[in-house]
Amino acid sequence: MGIRNAGSITIGLIAGLIAALVSTPAMAGPRDLIPVTGQGAGFSQSTLSAKAPGTLKAAQTTQSAAATSTGSLPTFGTQFHGMWSSYTDSKRAMVLDKLKANGVTTVRLDVSWAMLQPTSASFDNWGTDFVTRVLKMITDHGMDPMVMIWMTPSWVTGSSDSRIPPKGSAQLAQWETFLTQAAARFPQVKNWEIWNEPNHNDFMRGADPAVYAQVLASGYRGVKAGNPQARVVFAGTQFVDVPWIKKALAAGATGKYDVMGVHPYMAVGDLSPNTADDGTIWRLRHIPALREAMLNAGEDKPMWFTEFGWRVGSIGTANWQLGVSQTTQAKYLAETLRIVKTEWPYVTRVFWYRELADNNTTNSSGYGLITPKGTVKPALAQIPAIYAAG
């Protein structure tokens, strides 16, 4: 899941979901304040068929929905693949209009280092102007952009594979300098997520937590030098991969981020978010284990879901290919917000993956909250009423 293709770069239903969400008292307002072809988010077959327990479409043991605390809703956002070649300015405007009208206040924009500095340490005019234009469209809609920055240019590593992270003092220095310049050049970006799903080889070659710790540390220094007020976000891992994150923290990532990112997708793909934690990385309810690991490392910091979601429609019979109906997608989103609100006050922002479905039958398209023709799905349409209720 995560970002795989960067290219060239009904009233009754909603009322029922809201009633379920707001059945406990609440505080008002939200918290906070080229590559591989094909799929966007969605479970990797190579990952889940090898590691997910059996064909777990068996009995779903769910955890009690009773709240352990009352709190406020997290800030709600979505992924926005606004840099992808499948987008035009008119499509960007349409999608941002729909997101804004339905309660989205922040978006996660994936940006490529290799696009901004394709041939040298100098910023490319076309790439810089493109990022500037898309960021302006986001901020003109009153939304807060978080940039997820990744993809190494070939002149840094000597390889055309942009999923190879910078390594060694010279390459890491280039990365740090780039982020200093980028953070200063794009001051409207207050949150920088360093890489995407680095615990999976599809997204960071080698998936080495020690290597990521260095990438994060250099990125942290760079962002803070360019914009001291900006926040640095630890890259969301594919699933709640506590063992991997603990290794990264032990290797030097402690103190080098302001927010912990995580992608708590469910495996099997159609499981409820309320499915009980089974002690593995495959459950959303494994989040408290990550919180415990952070506290044990002295890291009392907020956590963001920089991706989460459920696909509408199955694309196969394997556990990772299973999807849900639009009604269930909306229900699961509302349930996730309730869990976060009532149980996990440290989760202060969530980004649904993804914003727009396309016409391809791919691993990720069904996650989209808006259809290719611009129709808003129930999952997104319920958001304004949920947040108005508090």
C-alpha positions as a Python dict, from the first residue, in 0.01 Angstrom:
ca = {
    (1, 'M'): (0, 0, 0),
    (2, 'G'): (109, 353, 10),
    (3, 'I'): (207, 539, -300),
    (4, 'R'): (299, 313, -585),
    (5, 'N'): (248, 514, -900),
    (6, 'A'): (376, 867, -919),
    (7, 'G'): (324, 883, -1295),
    (8, 'S'): (544, 1154, -1439),
    (9, 'I'): (503, 1286, -1179),
    (10, 'T'): (-2762, 836, 141),
    (11, 'I'): (-2915, 1028, 433),
    (12, 'G'): (-3031, 730, 640),
    (13, 'L'): (-2696, 564, 619),
    (14, 'I'): (-2510, 874, 724),
    (15, 'A'): (-2747, 946, 1012),
    (16, 'G'): (-2698, 595, 1146),
    (17, 'L'): (-2322, 620, 1125),
    (18, 'I'): (-2319, 953, 1303),
    (19, 'A'): (-2545, 822, 1578),
    (20, 'A'): (-2301, 539, 1636),
    (21, 'L'): (-2008, 776, 1644),
    (22, 'V'): (-2149, 1033, 1882),
    (23, 'S'): (-2313, 798, 2131),
    (24, 'T'): (-2063, 916, 2393),
    (25, 'P'): (-2005, 1273, 2516),
    (26, 'A'): (-1749, 1475, 2328),
    (27, 'M'): (-1540, 1785, 2340),
    (28, 'A'): (-1616, 2021, 2054),
    (29, 'G'): (-1392, 2046, 1754),
    (30, 'P'): (-1110, 1844, 1605),
    (31, 'R'): (-769, 1804, 1761),
    (32, 'D'): (-436, 1935, 1651),
    (33, 'L'): (-319, 2204, 1567),
    (34, 'I'): (829, 689, -1229),
    (35, 'P'): (860, 437, -1020),
    (36, 'V'): (674, 112, -982),
    (37, 'T'): (378, 89, -1218),
    (38, 'G'): (19, 11, -1131),
    (39, 'Q'): (-124, 39, -786),
    (40, 'G'): (-144, 320, -536),
    (41, 'A'): (-245, 196, -193),
    (42, 'G'): (-362, -155, -125),
    (43, 'F'): (-201, -457, 23),
    (44, 'S'): (106, -593, -144),
    (45, 'Q'): (47, -951, -252),
    (46, 'S'): (406, -1039, -182),
    (47, 'T'): (372, -908, 171),
    (48, 'L'): (38, -1047, 278),
    (49, 'S'): (36, -1382, 106),
    (50, 'A'): (364, -1454, 278),
    (51, 'K'): (302, -1306, 620),
    (52, 'A'): (-65, -1249, 698),
    (53, 'P'): (-204, -1531, 908),
    (54, 'G'): (-372, -1782, 680),
    (55, 'T'): (-689, -1683, 507),
    (56, 'L'): (-819, -1492, 802),
    (57, 'K'): (-1163, -1431, 667),
    (58, 'A'): (-1274, -1652, 950),
    (59, 'A'): (-1456, -1534, 1258),
    (60, 'Q'): (-1382, -1172, 1336),
    (61, 'T'): (-1329, -1128, 1706),
    (62, 'T'): (-1413, -769, 1779),
    (63, 'Q'): (-1319, -554, 2069),
    (64, 'S'): (-1576, -378, 2283),
    (65, 'A'): (-1672, -38, 2155),
    (66, 'A'): (-1697, 102, 2506),
    (67, 'A'): (-1502, 422, 2540),
    (68, 'T'): (-1219, 445, 2785),
    (69, 'S'): (-1219, 823, 2767),
    (70, 'T'): (-1401, 1107, 2598),
    (71, 'G'): (-1212, 1341, 2376),
    (72, 'S'): (-1223, 1527, 2050),
    (73, 'L'): (-1205, 1410, 1693),
    (74, 'P'): (-874, 1409, 1509),
    (75, 'T'): (-815, 1653, 1228),
    (76, 'F'): (-940, 1479, 912),
    (77, 'G'): (-751, 1476, 587),
    (78, 'T'): (-694, 1269, 278),
    (79, 'Q'): (-417, 1177, 43),
    (80, 'F'): (-402, 1408, -259),
    (81, 'H'): (-207, 1275, -557),
    (82, 'G'): (-212, 1622, -711),
    (83, 'M'): (133, 1583, -865),
    (84, 'W'): (39, 1276, -1069),
    (85, 'S'): (24, 1300, -1449),
    (86, 'S'): (-339, 1176, -1443),
    (87, 'Y'): (-436, 1513, -1296),
    (88, 'T'): (-514, 1834, -1484),
    (89, 'D'): (-567, 2169, -1313),
    (90, 'S'): (-943, 2138, -1371),
    (91, 'K'): (-944, 1793, -1209),
    (92, 'R'): (-733, 1920, -919),
    (93, 'A'): (-981, 2204, -865),
    (94, 'M'): (-1279, 1967, -881),
    (95, 'V'): (-1129, 1726, -629),
    (96, 'L'): (-1018, 2000, -391),
    (97, 'D'): (-1365, 2162, -415),
    (98, 'K'): (-1529, 1830, -320),
    (99, 'L'): (-1286, 1762, -38),
    (100, 'K'): (-1324, 2111, 108),
    (101, 'A'): (-1707, 2101, 83),
    (102, 'N'): (-1708, 1773, 273),
    (103, 'G'): (-1496, 1867, 571),
    (104, 'V'): (-1141, 1787, 466),
    (105, 'T'): (-901, 2039, 618),
    (106, 'T'): (-561, 1891, 536),
    (107, 'V'): (-414, 1686, 254),
    (108, 'R'): (-102, 1475, 214),
    (109, 'L'): (81, 1557, -107),
    (110, 'D'): (350, 1323, -234),
    (111, 'V'): (645, 1509, -385),
    (112, 'S'): (957, 1369, -547),
    (113, 'W'): (1307, 1493, -468),
    (114, 'A'): (1408, 1356, -809),
    (115, 'M'): (1154, 1586, -977),
    (116, 'L'): (1270, 1896, -793),
    (117, 'Q'): (1640, 1829, -849),
    (118, 'P'): (1653, 1589, -1145),
    (119, 'T'): (2007, 1649, -1266),
    (120, 'S'): (2194, 1844, -1001),
    (121, 'A'): (2168, 2019, -666),
    (122, 'S'): (1996, 2309, -844),
    (123, 'F'): (1618, 2326, -831),
    (124, 'D'): (1450, 2258, -1165),
    (125, 'N'): (1230, 2550, -1270),
    (126, 'W'): (950, 2335, -1411),
    (127, 'G'): (935, 2106, -1108),
    (128, 'T'): (954, 2394, -862),
    (129, 'D'): (681, 2590, -1041),
    (130, 'F'): (464, 2277, -1055),
    (131, 'V'): (490, 2214, -681),
    (132, 'T'): (431, 2583, -609),
    (133, 'R'): (117, 2584, -826),
    (134, 'V'): (-32, 2273, -666),
    (135, 'L'): (47, 2398, -314),
    (136, 'K'): (-126, 2727, -398),
    (137, 'M'): (-437, 2541, -513),
    (138, 'I'): (-440, 2354, -181),
    (139, 'T'): (-391, 2661, 37),
    (140, 'D'): (-639, 2864, -171),
    (141, 'H'): (-895, 2602, -63),
    (142, 'G'): (-807, 2671, 301),
    (143, 'M'): (-633, 2338, 346),
    (144, 'D'): (-309, 2263, 524),
    (145, 'P'): (-70, 2068, 300),
    (146, 'M'): (158, 1803, 442),
    (147, 'V'): (430, 1706, 200),
    (148, 'M'): (555, 1350, 192),
    (149, 'I'): (900, 1381, 40),
    (150, 'W'): (1087, 1088, -112),
    (151, 'M'): (1253, 949, -427),
    (152, 'T'): (1625, 1002, -469),
    (153, 'P'): (1758, 1150, -796),
    (154, 'S'): (2002, 937, -994),
    (155, 'W'): (2283, 1193, -971),
    (156, 'V'): (2295, 1130, -595),
    (157, 'T'): (2305, 749, -593),
    (158, 'G'): (2424, 668, -944),
    (159, 'S'): (2113, 455, -995),
    (160, 'S'): (1792, 518, -1187),
    (161, 'D'): (1599, 348, -905),
    (162, 'S'): (1458, 640, -706),
    (163, 'R'): (1342, 407, -427),
    (164, 'I'): (1703, 371, -316),
    (165, 'P'): (1747, 603, -16),
    (166, 'P'): (2050, 828, 29),
    (167, 'K'): (2325, 650, 219),
    (168, 'G'): (2663, 753, 349),
    (169, 'S'): (2781, 1096, 456),
    (170, 'A'): (2796, 1256, 110),
    (171, 'Q'): (2452, 1146, -5),
    (172, 'L'): (2293, 1225, 331),
    (173, 'A'): (2450, 1571, 319),
    (174, 'Q'): (2288, 1629, -22),
    (175, 'W'): (1953, 1517, 123),
    (176, 'E'): (1991, 1747, 423),
    (177, 'T'): (2084, 2044, 206),
    (178, 'F'): (1795, 1977, -30),
    (179, 'L'): (1545, 1971, 257),
    (180, 'T'): (1688, 2290, 405),
    (181, 'Q'): (1630, 2460, 73),
    (182, 'A'): (1288, 2301, 15),
    (183, 'A'): (1159, 2390, 363),
    (184, 'A'): (1268, 2751, 308),
    (185, 'R'): (1137, 2764, -49),
    (186, 'F'): (792, 2627, 48),
    (187, 'P'): (713, 2796, 383),
    (188, 'Q'): (342, 2717, 340),
    (189, 'V'): (434, 2356, 416),
    (190, 'K'): (424, 2319, 794),
    (191, 'N'): (459, 1940, 800),
    (192, 'W'): (715, 1727, 619),
    (193, 'E'): (683, 1347, 620),
    (194, 'I'): (1019, 1187, 553),
    (195, 'W'): (968, 906, 298),
    (196, 'N'): (685, 657, 252),
    (197, 'E'): (652, 311, 409),
    (198, 'P'): (1026, 260, 456),
    (199, 'N'): (965, -79, 619),
    (200, 'H'): (873, -224, 280),
    (201, 'N'): (1120, -285, -1),
    (202, 'D'): (868, -163, -261),
    (203, 'F'): (908, 187, -121),
    (204, 'M'): (1253, 200, 34),
    (205, 'R'): (1497, -48, -108),
    (206, 'G'): (1637, -271, 162),
    (207, 'A'): (1376, -157, 417),
    (208, 'D'): (1659, -121, 670),
    (209, 'P'): (1549, 59, 990),
    (210, 'A'): (1906, 173, 1060),
    (211, 'V'): (1931, 329, 714),
    (212, 'Y'): (1596, 499, 766),
    (213, 'A'): (1710, 638, 1100),
    (214, 'Q'): (1990, 819, 915),
    (215, 'V'): (1756, 941, 641),
    (216, 'L'): (1518, 1072, 907),
    (217, 'A'): (1789, 1238, 1115),
    (218, 'S'): (1940, 1416, 814),
    (219, 'G'): (1593, 1515, 695),
    (220, 'Y'): (1505, 1649, 1039),
    (221, 'R'): (1815, 1868, 1050),
    (222, 'G'): (1746, 1993, 700),
    (223, 'V'): (1382, 2083, 754),
    (224, 'K'): (1453, 2255, 1085),
    (225, 'A'): (1734, 2460, 930),
    (226, 'G'): (1505, 2575, 649),
    (227, 'N'): (1194, 2635, 860),
    (228, 'P'): (1236, 2591, 1237),
    (229, 'Q'): (858, 2606, 1288),
    (230, 'A'): (789, 2314, 1053),
    (231, 'R'): (713, 1971, 1195),
    (232, 'V'): (891, 1657, 1083),
    (233, 'V'): (682, 1339, 1056),
    (234, 'F'): (832, 991, 1092),
    (235, 'A'): (732, 806, 774),
    (236, 'G'): (415, 603, 805),
    (237, 'T'): (505, 236, 807),
    (238, 'Q'): (305, -20, 615),
    (239, 'F'): (86, -159, 894),
    (240, 'V'): (158, -99, 1264),
    (241, 'D'): (509, -237, 1238),
    (242, 'V'): (621, -195, 1598),
    (243, 'P'): (930, -420, 1574),
    (244, 'W'): (1067, -225, 1277),
    (245, 'I'): (994, 113, 1437),
    (246, 'K'): (1165, 6, 1760),
    (247, 'K'): (1476, -83, 1561),
    (248, 'A'): (1472, 256, 1390),
    (249, 'L'): (1435, 434, 1724),
    (250, 'A'): (1723, 234, 1869),
    (251, 'A'): (1935, 318, 1563),
    (252, 'G'): (1910, 694, 1614),
    (253, 'A'): (1559, 806, 1515),
    (254, 'T'): (1470, 920, 1868),
    (255, 'G'): (1452, 1296, 1893),
    (256, 'K'): (1459, 1331, 1514),
    (257, 'Y'): (1087, 1374, 1450),
    (258, 'D'): (793, 1569, 1593),
    (259, 'V'): (510, 1333, 1496),
    (260, 'M'): (500, 954, 1458),
    (261, 'G'): (338, 844, 1132),
    (262, 'V'): (179, 504, 1077),
    (263, 'H'): (-42, 333, 815),
    (264, 'P'): (-277, 107, 1017),
    (265, 'Y'): (-436, -83, 731),
    (266, 'M'): (-621, -404, 814),
    (267, 'A'): (-519, -750, 706),
    (268, 'V'): (-742, -920, 602),
    (269, 'G'): (-859, -631, 386),
    (270, 'D'): (-1228, -638, 482),
    (271, 'L'): (-1184, -665, 860),
    (272, 'S'): (-1351, -408, 1085),
    (273, 'P'): (-1125, -153, 1252),
    (274, 'N'): (-1272, -277, 1580),
    (275, 'T'): (-1123, -623, 1533),
    (276, 'A'): (-929, -708, 1847),
    (277, 'D'): (-553, -676, 1853),
    (278, 'D'): (-395, -1017, 1805),
    (279, 'G'): (-44, -898, 1883),
    (280, 'T'): (58, -863, 1518),
    (281, 'I'): (116, -562, 1296),
    (282, 'W'): (-200, -638, 1092),
    (283, 'R'): (-457, -471, 1321),
    (284, 'L'): (-554, -107, 1371),
    (285, 'R'): (-600, -191, 1739),
    (286, 'H'): (-227, -260, 1761),
    (287, 'I'): (-180, 119, 1785),
    (288, 'P'): (-145, 115, 2170),
    (289, 'A'): (154, -117, 2130),
    (290, 'L'): (321, 146, 1915),
    (291, 'R'): (239, 413, 2172),
    (292, 'E'): (397, 197, 2443),
    (293, 'A'): (711, 149, 2237),
    (294, 'M'): (739, 524, 2184),
    (295, 'L'): (698, 598, 2555),
    (296, 'N'): (955, 333, 2643),
    (297, 'A'): (1195, 517, 2414),
    (298, 'G'): (1117, 851, 2582),
    (299, 'E'): (911, 970, 2286),
    (300, 'D'): (588, 1124, 2421),
    (301, 'K'): (483, 1265, 2086),
    (302, 'P'): (161, 1279, 1884),
    (303, 'M'): (77, 1013, 1629),
    (304, 'W'): (-81, 1061, 1287),
    (305, 'F'): (-235, 804, 1054),
    (306, 'T'): (-70, 934, 738),
    (307, 'E'): (-261, 666, 547),
    (308, 'F'): (-554, 440, 639),
    (309, 'G'): (-862, 314, 458),
    (310, 'W'): (-1069, 34, 307),
    (311, 'R'): (-1115, -51, -58),
    (312, 'V'): (-1464, -71, -213),
    (313, 'G'): (-1489, -398, -403),
    (314, 'S'): (-1269, -705, -395),
    (315, 'I'): (-1017, -745, -674),
    (316, 'G'): (-957, -1113, -603),
    (317, 'T'): (-996, -1384, -343),
    (318, 'A'): (-664, -1354, -162),
    (319, 'N'): (-686, -1200, 184),
    (320, 'W'): (-512, -881, 75),
    (321, 'Q'): (-750, -842, -224),
    (322, 'L'): (-1073, -835, -22),
    (323, 'G'): (-1285, -521, -26),
    (324, 'V'): (-1606, -387, 123),
    (325, 'S'): (-1928, -216, 10),
    (326, 'Q'): (-1963, 163, 3),
    (327, 'T'): (-2190, 132, 308),
    (328, 'T'): (-1928, -65, 499),
    (329, 'Q'): (-1650, 168, 390),
    (330, 'A'): (-1843, 458, 544),
    (331, 'K'): (-1916, 256, 857),
    (332, 'Y'): (-1551, 161, 904),
    (333, 'L'): (-1436, 520, 861),
    (334, 'A'): (-1686, 639, 1123),
    (335, 'E'): (-1581, 357, 1358),
    (336, 'T'): (-1215, 451, 1323),
    (337, 'L'): (-1289, 812, 1410),
    (338, 'R'): (-1486, 698, 1716),
    (339, 'I'): (-1204, 475, 1836),
    (340, 'V'): (-950, 752, 1796),
    (341, 'K'): (-1176, 1006, 1966),
    (342, 'T'): (-1263, 794, 2268),
    (343, 'E'): (-950, 588, 2323),
    (344, 'W'): (-639, 738, 2164),
    (345, 'P'): (-603, 1109, 2242),
    (346, 'Y'): (-246, 1102, 2113),
    (347, 'V'): (-370, 1036, 1756),
    (348, 'T'): (-439, 1392, 1647),
    (349, 'R'): (-458, 1377, 1268),
    (350, 'V'): (-569, 1111, 1018),
    (351, 'F'): (-536, 1097, 639),
    (352, 'W'): (-765, 865, 443),
    (353, 'Y'): (-607, 692, 146),
    (354, 'R'): (-709, 801, -112),
    (355, 'E'): (-899, 1100, -248),
    (356, 'L'): (-1006, 992, -598),
    (357, 'A'): (-1098, 661, -755),
    (358, 'D'): (-994, 612, -1115),
    (359, 'N'): (-1126, 394, -1395),
    (360, 'N'): (-863, 126, -1349),
    (361, 'T'): (-933, -201, -1168),
    (362, 'T'): (-626, -171, -950),
    (363, 'N'): (-522, -242, -598),
    (364, 'S'): (-585, 114, -486),
    (365, 'S'): (-862, 271, -693),
    (366, 'G'): (-1146, 145, -473),
    (367, 'Y'): (-1009, 338, -177),
    (368, 'G'): (-1106, 668, -341),
    (369, 'L'): (-1367, 885, -168),
    (370, 'I'): (-1473, 1049, -495),
    (371, 'T'): (-1571, 856, -808),
    (372, 'P'): (-1408, 931, -1146),
    (373, 'K'): (-1723, 1127, -1242),
    (374, 'G'): (-1698, 1341, -929),
    (375, 'T'): (-1963, 1173, -713),
    (376, 'V'): (-1886, 1186, -342),
    (377, 'K'): (-1908, 846, -173),
    (378, 'P'): (-2097, 803, 160),
    (379, 'A'): (-1770, 771, 352),
    (380, 'L'): (-1676, 1128, 267),
    (381, 'A'): (-2031, 1270, 260),
    (382, 'Q'): (-2076, 1185, 631),
    (383, 'I'): (-1774, 1385, 749),
    (384, 'P'): (-1933, 1733, 791),
    (385, 'A'): (-2215, 1597, 1010),
    (386, 'I'): (-1976, 1386, 1217),
    (387, 'Y'): (-1754, 1683, 1291),
    (388, 'A'): (-2050, 1916, 1350),
    (389, 'A'): (-2173, 1671, 1615),
    (390, 'G'): (-1828, 1666, 1773),
}
